[in-house]
């Protein structure tokens, strides 16, 4: 997992006398409050977003033991009545500003707020694959190593301090302990508008499609699961490929199919041929 931290020390701004009474700002990052009043100040030009995690830290000098509260949009953090360095984490449920309330003689400085975004790097298609035989960059991969190299016929990559030897993996499509699906996407074109009625897959196991994995030129959409197929003599057939909305057969001058082995991904995939059967309903103009 990657943790992206955004933010840092931000400016404090006295918004108006009614809500900031007792406060004065002596620098961009330091605010002082006098005890005879209680009030709140807001941060200038900084708004938090609902659903994200924020890490907040600040130094507090509390001379009178009163209450200091930090508000992050709709969320109130615990009361601070002593001096020291404070670090807290909060996930607001609404967008809004950051503010500080006090009824004590206090100084707040070095206030820092960091927005933390956690992202799963395996879901990002950032690795470009080079094919030496074709002398070009041929595709994107959904696994991301820290670095890699080839040695003779072996592919070696490094991830989180570990060394991985890929082409000797007994389980296909397993990268860094995570099991991936195989995806095969291809177009089928015809001389005119064609009505497609069946698909035959010559492969070593039954495949389905991804969600909405069959799309035609005319906008017909459908998908198939493994239970839609029957197997005869090693060939997997699915008949009556119909649009999910209208129930009509899929039509168009071309059709795009995306197959996946999501339900049987532990077994090595071998596809020999895919046949889309149909009839031309409108000649090519």
N, C-alpha and C positions, 0 to 999 in steps of 0.2 A: 504494500500500500504506500502511496505517496501522500505526504501531508504538505499541502501548499499553504503557507502562512502569508496573509496579506494584512497590511496595516502597520501600525507603529505608534509612536508618540504623536498626539494630535493636539490641535489648538483648543483652548478653553475660551469660551466667549460669554460675557455677561449679557444676557438677552434683554432684560428690562428690569426696572427697579422693583416691580411687584413680585417677581419670582426669584430675584437674585439679591434681595436685601441682606446686608451683612457681608456680602462677598466683595472682594476686589481681586483683580488679576494683576500680578506684578511682572509676569513674563508670559510667553506663549504657553508654558507648561506648568505654571505654578499659580495656585489660587489660595487666598487666605480668607477665612471667615471669622467674624467676631461674634462672641457668644450672645450679646443682648438681642440678637435677631435670629430668626430661622428662615431659611430660604433655599432656593435651588438654582443652580446654574446649568447651562446646557453646553454641549460641545458644538463647535462651529464647523459646518460643512462636513459632518460625518453622520451617516445614517446606517443603522444595522438592518439586516434582512432576516425575516422570519425563517426558522428552520436550520440556520447555520450555527455552528458552535463558535463562540468567541472566548478568547482567553484575555483576561483583564488583570493588570498589575499596576500598583502605584505605591508611593511612599506617603505615609500619613504621620503627621506630628499633631497629636491631640493633647492640648495643654489643660483642658478642663474636664475631660472625661465624659463629654456629651456624646451625642449620636451622630455618626456619619453614615449615610446610605448612598449606594450607587444604584441608579436605575438604568437598565438596558431595555429600551422600549417599554414593554409592559411588565418586565421582570424586575423585582426588587431584590437586590442582594442583601446579605445579612448585615446587621448593624455592627459598626466598628466603634468601639469606645476606648480603644487603647492606641498607642503609637506603634509604628512598625511598618514592615513591608508586607503588602497583601497581594495575593495572586488567586484569582477565582475564574471559574469557567461557567458560562451560561449559554443557553440556547433559547433565544426569544421566540415567542409564538406570533409576534406581530412586528411589522417594520416600524422603525421609529428612531428617536435620538437617544443619546447617552446623556445622563445628567447626574449631578451630585447634590444631595441634600445634607444640611448640617444645622445643628443648634448649639454647636460648641465652638471654642476657640481652637481652630485647626488650620493647618497648612497641608495642602495636597499638591504633590509635584510628581514629575516623571510618570504621568498617567499614560499607560500604553494599552491599546486594545488591538487584538489580532484576530482576524477572521481565518478560521481553519477549514480547509476544504479537503476532504478525504476522497480520493479517487482510486478506483481499481485499475491498475495499469494494464492488466491482461485484457481489458475490454477495449483498449485503444489500439487502432490499426496504425501503428507508427513504424513498424519494421519493414523496410523495402527489401525485396529479395532480388538478388542478381543471379542471372543464369549465364555461366561461362560459355556454354555451347552456343547460345543465342546471342551472346555478347550484348546483353541489355538487361535493364531492370524490368522484371516481368510481372510482379504482383506485390501485394501487401500482406504481411503476416500479423496475426493478432497477439503474438508473444513478443516481449521486449526484453532482451538481455542487456546487461550492463556493458559487456564487450564480448567479442567472439573471434574465432580464428578457425582455419582448417589445417589439418595435418595429415598428409597423404589422402586417404579416403574418409577421414573422420571429421565431423563437425563438432567443435568444442565452443561452448559459451560459458560465461560467468554471470552468476546472479546471487545477490545477497551474500557474497563471499564464498559461494560454493561453485565447484566446477561441474559442468554437465556435458556428458558425451551422448549426442542425440541419436546418431544413426545406429546405435546398438540397443535402443530402447525396445523392450519386448512388447510394450503396449503402444500402438500407434497414436499419434496426436496427443501425447502426454508431454506437456512442457512445464517444467518446474513444479511437478506434483499436481498440476491441474489438468483434467481431462477435457479436451476440446472435441467438437463435432467436425466431421468432414462436410464440406459444402461444395457442390458442383453446380455451377450456373451456366446455362447455355441458351442461345436463341434457336428457333426453328422457323424458317421462312418458306413461303410458297409463292407460286406465280400469280395467284389471285387470292381473294378472300376465301379462307378455308374454314370448314367446320370440323373441329377436332373432337374425336369421340373416344379415344383410348390411348393409353401409353403402355409400352412394353419395355421393361428394363432387364437387360442381360447382365446380371451381377451375382456376386457370391452371397449376397444377403438382401433381404427386403428393405427398401428405402421408402421414406416418405418425402414430403416437401416441407420447406419452412412455412411459417404462417403467411398466407396470401402468396405462396411461392409459385403460382402459375398465373401469368398476366398476359393478356393478348393485346394486339395493336388497337382493338376497338374498346379496350378498357374492361373486358371481362376478367374476373378474378376468382380464383378458387385455390384450394390446397388439398393435399392428400395425406392420410396417415397410413401406417403399415397395414391396418385392418381393412383398408380399401382395396388391397391387392390380393389376388389369388395366384398361386404358383403352379405352373405346369412345366415339367421337363426343364427345370432350372431357370425358367423365365417368369418374371413377376409382372402380372397384368392388372391394370385398373381401367375399368370401362366407364362410359358416360361421365365425362369430365364436364361438369356444369358450373355455370356462374353462381356464386354464393348468394347474390341478391335476387336475380330473376329466375334461376333454375334452368335457364336455357343452356344449350351446348356452347362451349367456348368458340368464338369466331375471331378471325383477323387474318391479315396478310402475314403476320408473324406472331409467334408466341414465345415467351421467355419462361424457362423452367428452372427452379432452384431446388435441387435435391439435397437431402441431409440424412445422416445416419444417427440422428439424435437418440433414437430408441435402441440402437444396437452399436454404439460407438466404440465399445471395447474390442470388437473384432476388426481386423484389418479389412479395408474396403477395396474391392476390385470391381470396376465397371468395364464391361466389354463393349456394350452397345446400348443405345436408347432409341426406341422407335416411337414416333408420334403418328398415329393413324388418323386420317380424316378424308374429307372430300371437298373439292373446290366448289363453292356455291356461287361465286361471281368471278368471271374471267378477268384477267388483268387488262386494264384499260391502256 
